[in-house]
């Protein structure tokens, strides 16, 4: 599964979920996946170097 597919799946789960605790967990997973996608895109663009400086 690609990160884009994972994000879409998490969005669908979030829209269907009514339990607050579960919604919070799904929202956190969605935010992490979105951040990972942003990092991947920026790395591909060459705008940043994701390797640690040491």
C-alpha positions as CSV (number, residue, x, y, z in Angstrom):
1,X,0.0,0.0,0.0
2,X,1.3,3.4,-0.9
3,X,1.4,6.3,1.6
4,X,-1.3,8.0,-0.5
5,X,-3.5,5.0,-0.2
6,X,-2.9,4.8,3.5
7,X,-3.9,8.5,3.9
8,X,-7.1,8.0,1.9
9,X,-8.0,4.9,4.0
10,X,-7.4,6.8,7.2
11,X,-9.5,9.7,6.0
12,X,-12.4,7.2,5.2
13,X,-12.0,5.6,8.6
14,X,-12.0,9.0,10.3
15,X,-15.2,10.0,8.5
16,X,-17.0,6.8,9.5
17,X,-15.8,6.7,13.1
18,X,-18.1,8.1,15.8
19,X,-16.1,7.1,19.0
20,X,-14.0,10.0,20.3
21,X,-11.1,7.9,21.5
22,X,-10.9,6.0,18.3
23,X,-11.2,9.2,16.2
24,X,-8.3,10.7,18.1
25,X,-6.1,7.7,17.4
26,X,-7.1,7.7,13.7
27,X,-6.5,11.5,13.5
28,X,-3.0,11.0,15.0
29,X,-2.2,8.3,12.5
30,X,-3.5,10.4,9.7
31,X,-1.3,13.4,10.7
32,X,1.8,11.1,10.9
33,X,1.1,9.7,7.5
34,X,0.6,13.2,6.0
35,X,3.9,14.3,7.5
36,X,5.7,11.3,6.1
37,X,4.3,12.1,2.7
38,X,5.5,15.7,2.9
39,X,9.0,14.6,3.9
40,X,9.0,12.1,1.0
41,X,8.0,14.8,-1.5
42,X,10.4,17.3,-0.2
43,X,13.3,14.8,-0.3
44,X,12.4,14.0,-3.9
45,X,12.4,17.7,-4.7
46,X,15.8,18.0,-3.2
47,X,14.8,20.9,-1.0
48,X,16.1,19.3,2.2
49,X,18.4,16.5,3.2
50,X,16.7,14.2,5.6
51,X,19.8,12.4,6.8
52,X,21.0,13.4,10.3
53,X,24.1,15.7,10.4
54,X,26.2,13.1,12.3
